[in-house]
């Protein structure tokens, strides 16, 4: 029996974006033994919520500089305007309703574009442009359904669930927020459930936190070790990986990550014609050749 793994997330959160390498490691180690489910938080419904808190396009760009230390690609530049996150969350929900499972590709595409391009998340045309480039997504249909009753119902159900963090271990750790009323999980919070047991990893966490919770829920699970080269990783994740994701995935146990060695190994695959390097922000996306 797999462990139900509920991820509370939002495509606009820089903490959630920076946590992707940690989540990739857990995905690699445990594979289908974790049954992932995505819950969209919906951080803001209207850009005025951010404006009221003093956010500006410049502050948004400057904030990205602080997140560079976590290794994901960024392209810091002030965006044309402040944007709420609701439209992007609805797009991910629409993808889920059209083709269950495709919501993960939609989320990743929006996250990468949000932090490496001028994308305004509440601009429907821009959302369509980003999603059009994702294999298996019907961007036109997704955008057409953004305000449909079925998307609204599913999205509001996600938002309500995300706002049930009161009294949880996440709140005890200071990993929750109440910016719009009810206490909500911050992105990216992960809740593991198995046989009536529930373990909560609230907000930004080291990969070891997830690993310990999973091991305590079921110490019999198979735990795949890190590969010796990036080649199996590019095969397992055909949509591509950033340098930091590869560095995390190549790390054994609690060892320190060696990003330089990871990038060198990736460049070796490129030189052999087994991988390609696609520039992305201040870094790159690496894919197996011919993907």
N, C-alpha and C positions, 0 to 999 in steps of 0.2 A: 504494500500500500504506500502511495506517495505522500509526501508532506504538502499540504495546501499552503502555497506561498503567495500572500497578498501584498502587492506593491502599490503603495499610495504615492502618486506622482503627478507632476505637472510639467509640461514641456518648457516653461519659462524659468524654472528654478535653477540657478547656477549651482546650488549644492547638489541637486539631483543629477545635473549634467556631469559634475565632477566626480560623482559616485559611480558612474557607469563602469569603470574598470573593476571596482570591487564586486559589483553585481555580475559582471562577466565571469569572474573567477568562480563564484558560487555556481553559476550556470554550467561552467565547464566541469567542475569537480563532481557535481551530483546529477547532471543531465536530467533524464525523465523521472528521476526519483523525486523531483520537485515539480509540483503542479502549479505553474505560475498563473496569477490572475492580476490584471491591471485595474486599478481604481483611480479615476481622474479626480484630483482635488478641486480644480477650479479656483485658483488663488484669487482672482479678481473677475468681476463681471463687467466692470466699467473702468476705463482708464482714469477717471476722476478719483478713484480710490487710491491710486498710486500718486497722483498729483497732490492729493490732500496730505499725503505722508511726506511730501517734499521731494519726490523722485523727479528727475529730469533726464533727458537723453544723455547729457554729459555724465551725470552721476552713474548712469547705467554702464556707460563705456568704461569709466574709471573703475567701477566695481569689478569688471572683468579682469583687470590687471591683477587684482588680489587673488583671483581664482587660478591664475596661470600656474601657481605652485603645485597644483594637483595634477597637472599634466595634460588635460584635455585641450583640443585645439580651440583657439579664440582668434577673433579678428576685431579688436576693440576699436569701435568708431561710433560716435553718437548717431542714433537712429533718427529718422525723420520726425518721430513723435513717440510719446509714451503709449503703450498698448496694454489692454487687459489680456487675460489669458483664456477667457471663456471660449472664444471662437476656435482656437487651436484645440482646446480640450474637446469641444463638440466634434471637431474633425476626427479626432482619434476614436471617439465613441461611434461616429458614423461608420468608420472603417470596420470597427468591431461588429456592428450590426449587419453590414453588407457581407463581410467574410470573417467570421470569428478566427482570431489568431493574427489577422493582418494589422490589428491595432498596434502591435509591437513595432512593425516596420514604419507605420505612420508616426508613432511617437519618436522613434530614433531620427527619422528624416527631419522632423520639426525641431528637435533639439539641436541637431547639427547645424541646421540652417539658421536657427535663432541666434546662435553664438558665433557664427562665422560669416554671416551675410547681413545685409540691411533689412532682412525680413521684419515686417510689422505683423505680429501674430493675429491681429483682428482684421486684417485686410484679406477679404475672401479671394481676390484675384491672386494675391501673392501666395496664399495657402495652396491654391490650385496649382500654381507654378511649381512649388516645392514638391507636392505630392504626385504631380504628373511624372516626375522623374523616378518614381519608386516602382519597381517591378511588382505586379500583382495588385496594385491599387487603382481603383476607378476614381480618379481625382474629380472628374466632372460630377459623378453621382454623389461623392462624399460632400462636396460643397453644396450641391443642390439640396441635400438633406439636413444641412446644419440647423435649420429652424423647424424641422419637421416634428410632429408630436412624438414620434417614437424616439428620436434622438434626444429631445427635451426630457422625456420621461426617464430614459436611461442615464442621461447626464445628471439630472437632479438626484437620482438614486445614488449615483457615485458620490456626489457632493455631500449628501446626507450621511452616507457611511463614513466618509473621510472626517466628518465632524462628530465622531463618537469616541474621541480620545480622552475624555475627562476620566480621571481616576486610573488611567493606564500607566504601565511602567514608563512609557514615553513621556508622560506628563511629569512623573517623578524625576526624570532625568533632565527636565527642561527642554525637551525635544518636541514640544507642541506649540500651537499658537491659537490666538482667539481674536484675530484681526477683524472678523466679521460676525462675532457673536459666540457661537458654540466653540468649545475647545476642539481643535482639529489636529490631525496628524500633519507634520511638516514633511515636505518632500526631501529625500525619498525614504519613507518609513516602510518597513517590511514586517508583516505579521505571519508567523509560521503556526500552523495548526495541525494536530495529529491526535486522533483518539481522545478528543475532548480536552487535550492540553493546548495551551496557547502561549507562544513566546513572542515578545514584541521587541523589535530593534527600531527605535524611534529616530528619525532624521538621519543625519550624516554619521556614519559609523565606519570603523576599520573593518576589513574583511574578516579579521579574527572574531569579531563579535557575531557575525552571521554563522561562522563555522562552529563556534561553541554552542550556539542555540540549536543548530541542526543536529550536532552530535549528541546533545542531551535529549532531544526528542526521539532520536532513533540511532543508537550507536552501531547498529548493524548495517547501515547504508554503505554501499560501495563509494569510495572516494578516489576519483581519478587523479593521478599525480600530474604535475606540470610536464609538458612535453620537452624534449631536448632542443627542438627547433620550432620556429613559427609555422612551418608547413602544415602540420595537422590543425593548427588554429585557423588558418585561412580556409582550410577545407570545411571545418566545423561551422565557421561563421562566414558564409559566402558573400554576404552583403558588405563585408569589409570591417577592418579594425583600425583604430588609431594606434599611434606608437605607444601611448601610455597603456592602452588595453593590452597590447601584446606584452609589454614589459611586466604588467601585473600577472598575466596568464603564464608567463615563463618562470615566475618566481616560485620556488619550492617552500612550502610551509610559511614560516614567519621570517624568512630571509629578507634582507634588504633588496629592493628592486634595482636592477641595472638597466636603465633606459638606453644608455649608450650601446651596451652589448645587444640589446633587443633590436635597436635600429640597424646596427651593423649586420645582424643576422637577416633582417628583412632586406637590406640592400643586396646581400649575397644572393637571396632568392630572386630578386629583380635581375641581377646580372646573369643568372642562369635561365632567365625567361620563365620562371615559375611563379612570379608575382609581379604586380604593377603598383606603382606609387602614384597616388592621385593627390595633388596639393589640396589642402583644406585648412583655411585660416592660416595660423602660424605653424602648422604641422602638416600631416598627411593622413590619408586613408589608404590602407594597404589591402589589396585584394589578390586572390589567386589569379594567375594568368588565364585569360579567356572568360572571366566572370562577367 
